């Protein structure tokens, strides 16, 4: 199966590469605005927006800004004079009540003579622990715009960075035809939670019932379909090749 790092949204299949490091500007959030304030599009409290907020919050931008300011012994008023930002806004940035845009963060970084990487690079030094709430997951079809997708999937670990594996919750529709055949480097593991899942590989269909699982070389072409009237649900894990 093929961002994501989660799913490769350009191919819309399960795979190992991560693709969803989206830019802050493209997210449905008003930055330099309160984190919980709805956007004009009405999506400010959507699962996707909440997930973006949590992902950004994990970088503790405000805490890093405050430590820089205190280390340099600069008051909020003086920092405001250097950056052109009000002391009130800077205080809210430090307290995590506002999320800065990249231009705002760049302006602040220039004052302290540090690069943007100062605010993002040291996150990897922390022990990896990323919780994904069920209400924050987003559901994607097999392929964008497909009128009759063979399956839908949800990324189970989208908030974790530099993952060793990708995990999905997938629902496979009952149908006569298999999904489009695809392949990707590495390995794949599928555990069927409910229903009956058909996996086509090496010219043969393999039927998996609830409780069954399969592990295979995902560089070989494979495809899926639900086999009975009740759609099949499975956990799918993809792993990059061993080096």
HELIX and SHEET records of a PDB file:
HELIX    1   1 UNK A   24  UNK A   26  5                                   3    
HELIX    2   2 UNK A   47  UNK A   57  1                                  11    
HELIX    3   3 UNK A   61  UNK A   71  1                                  11    
HELIX    4   4 UNK A   76  UNK A   83  1                                   8    
HELIX    5   5 UNK A   87  UNK A   94  1                                   8    
HELIX    6   6 UNK A  102  UNK A  111  1                                  10    
HELIX    7   7 UNK A  117  UNK A  120  1                                   4    
HELIX    8   8 UNK A  121  UNK A  125  5                                   5    
HELIX    9   9 UNK A  134  UNK A  136  5                                   3    
SHEET    1   A 6 UNK A 139  UNK A 141  0                                        
SHEET    2   A 6 UNK A 151  UNK A 155 -1                                        
SHEET    3   A 6 UNK A 165  UNK A 172 -1                                        
SHEET    4   A 6 UNK A 232  UNK A 239 -1                                        
SHEET    5   A 6 UNK A 187  UNK A 194 -1                                        
SHEET    6   A 6 UNK A 213  UNK A 217 -1                                        
SHEET    1   B 3 UNK A 204  UNK A 209  0                                        
SHEET    2   B 3 UNK A 196  UNK A 201 -1                                        
SHEET    3   B 3 UNK A 222  UNK A 226 -1                                        
END                                                                             
